[in-house]
Amino acid sequence: MSDTRVAIALADGTAADVGAVDRVMQAAFDPRFGEAWTPAQCLGMLSLPGVWLTLAHLDDRLVGFALTRAVADDAELLLIAVLPDQRGRGVGRALLRRAIDDAAARGAVRLCLEMRAGNDATRLYASEGFAKCGERRNYYAGRGGERFDAHTYVRPIPGK
Ligand SMILES: CC(C)(COP(=O)(O)OP(=O)(O)OC[C@H]1O[C@@H](n2cnc3c(N)ncnc32)[C@H](O)[C@@H]1OP(=O)(O)O)[C@@H](O)C(=O)NCCC(=O)NCCS
């Protein structure tokens, strides 16, 4: 049975955290699907205005992160990941809710995300108010050359 009484510490991250984030990234994303970003891609994205990194720690251990971008009134959840052995403890939901709150604080009226079709994370997104709004055929390129569709989801952020 999973322990739901864990103390999840959320904090803003910086470019200095990208090395630690990459260890979570490589463990979290199945290499078959080609979803993980490289450290260089993360650093490049973080250098852009309106992009922020959120870190999740359990017992001082980095167990998850989210990378989010807000431009004008649009926000996008670029990445969210939790270490496989730390899943099911509420870390993903806590990161997602923080991304929603941060996007709201930055003036966004919606938060979008894109993920591989069939990803189990769909359940998390649906339970947090996201609805499917589009499809991109053959968007992800897997290691073996296979292609995977992407599905786009959006969640309105109510005004203050
Ligand atoms: C998606 C992800 C971040 C969720 O992290 P998590 O810490 O396990 O999420 P939570 O513990 O907060 O679970 C939230 C809900 O999502 C559902 N869920 C999450 N991951 C699931 C999975 N792999 N299979 C089935 N259900 C899942 C659960 O039903 C859970 O609901 P509950 O709390 O009512 O039981 C994690 O599975 C992950 O890192 N996946 C790989 C990376 C990825 O695909 N990211 C999304 C695309 S960018």
The ligand as a Tripos MOL2 file, in Angstrom:
@<TRIPOS>MOLECULE
LIG
   48    50     1     0     0
SMALL
NO_CHARGES

@<TRIPOS>ATOM
      1 C1          2.9960   10.9850  -14.6140 C.3       1 LIG1
      2 C2          3.8340   10.9700  -13.3380 C.3       1 LIG1
      3 C3          4.6340   12.2890  -13.2230 C.3       1 LIG1
      4 C4          2.8890   10.8370  -12.1250 C.3       1 LIG1
      5 O1          3.6780   10.8840  -10.9550 O.3       1 LIG1
      6 P1          3.1740   10.2450   -9.5490 P.3       1 LIG1
      7 O2          4.0080   10.8450   -8.4870 O.co2     1 LIG1
      8 O3          3.1100    8.7760   -9.6340 O.co2     1 LIG1
      9 O4          1.6820   10.8230   -9.4960 O.3       1 LIG1
     10 P2          0.7200   10.7740   -8.2290 P.3       1 LIG1
     11 O5          1.2560    9.8350   -7.1950 O.co2     1 LIG1
     12 O6          0.4510   12.1680   -7.8140 O.co2     1 LIG1
     13 O7         -0.5650   10.1020   -8.8680 O.3       1 LIG1
     14 C5         -1.6170   10.8930   -9.3460 C.3       1 LIG1
     15 C6         -2.6650   10.0610  -10.0340 C.3       1 LIG1
     16 O8         -2.2700    9.7000  -11.3440 O.3       1 LIG1
     17 C7         -2.5480    8.3330  -11.5870 C.3       1 LIG1
     18 N1         -1.3050    7.7790  -12.1160 N.ar      1 LIG1
     19 C8         -0.1220    8.3960  -12.1460 C.ar      1 LIG1
     20 N2          0.7860    7.6530  -12.7570 N.ar      1 LIG1
     21 C9          0.1630    6.5330  -13.1160 C.ar      1 LIG1
     22 C10         0.5850    5.3830  -13.7690 C.ar      1 LIG1
     23 N3          1.8540    5.2260  -14.1820 N.pl3     1 LIG1
     24 N4         -0.3100    4.4200  -13.9900 N.ar      1 LIG1
     25 C11        -1.5680    4.5750  -13.5780 C.ar      1 LIG1
     26 N5         -2.0250    5.6490  -12.9570 N.ar      1 LIG1
     27 C12        -1.1640    6.6190  -12.7240 C.ar      1 LIG1
     28 C13        -2.9750    7.6820  -10.3330 C.3       1 LIG1
     29 O9         -4.2950    7.2090  -10.5700 O.3       1 LIG1
     30 C14        -2.9870    8.7760   -9.3070 C.3       1 LIG1
     31 O10        -4.2450    8.9670   -8.7960 O.3       1 LIG1
     32 P3         -4.5550    8.6770   -7.2540 P.3       1 LIG1
     33 O11        -3.6530    9.5950   -6.4850 O.co2     1 LIG1
     34 O12        -5.9820    9.0250   -7.1330 O.co2     1 LIG1
     35 O13        -4.2430    7.2280   -7.0770 O.co2     1 LIG1
     36 C15         4.8070    9.7480  -13.3270 C.3       1 LIG1
     37 O14         4.0320    8.5730  -13.5700 O.3       1 LIG1
     38 C16         5.9420    9.8380  -14.3340 C.2       1 LIG1
     39 O15         7.0030   10.3870  -14.0530 O.2       1 LIG1
     40 N6          5.7470    9.2650  -15.5440 N.am      1 LIG1
     41 C17         6.8170    9.2240  -16.5410 C.3       1 LIG1
     42 C18         7.0350   10.5800  -17.1520 C.3       1 LIG1
     43 C19         5.7970   11.0200  -17.9210 C.2       1 LIG1
     44 O16         5.2380   10.2690  -18.6890 O.2       1 LIG1
     45 N7          5.3890   12.2960  -17.7040 N.am      1 LIG1
     46 C20         4.1790   12.8300  -18.3170 C.3       1 LIG1
     47 C21         4.3840   13.3510  -19.6870 C.3       1 LIG1
     48 S1          5.4710   14.7750  -19.7110 S.3       1 LIG1
@<TRIPOS>BOND
     1     1     2 1
     2     2     3 1
     3     2     4 1
     4     2    36 1
     5     4     5 1
     6     5     6 1
     7     6     7 2
     8     6     8 1
     9     6     9 1
    10     9    10 1
    11    10    11 2
    12    10    12 1
    13    10    13 1
    14    13    14 1
    15    14    15 1
    16    15    16 1
    17    15    30 1
    18    16    17 1
    19    17    18 1
    20    17    28 1
    21    18    19 ar
    22    18    27 ar
    23    19    20 ar
    24    20    21 ar
    25    21    22 ar
    26    21    27 ar
    27    22    23 1
    28    22    24 ar
    29    24    25 ar
    30    25    26 ar
    31    26    27 ar
    32    28    29 1
    33    28    30 1
    34    30    31 1
    35    31    32 1
    36    32    33 2
    37    32    34 1
    38    32    35 1
    39    36    37 1
    40    36    38 1
    41    38    39 2
    42    38    40 1
    43    40    41 1
    44    41    42 1
    45    42    43 1
    46    43    44 2
    47    43    45 1
    48    45    46 1
    49    46    47 1
    50    47    48 1
@<TRIPOS>SUBSTRUCTURE
     1 LIG1         1 GROUP 0 **** ****
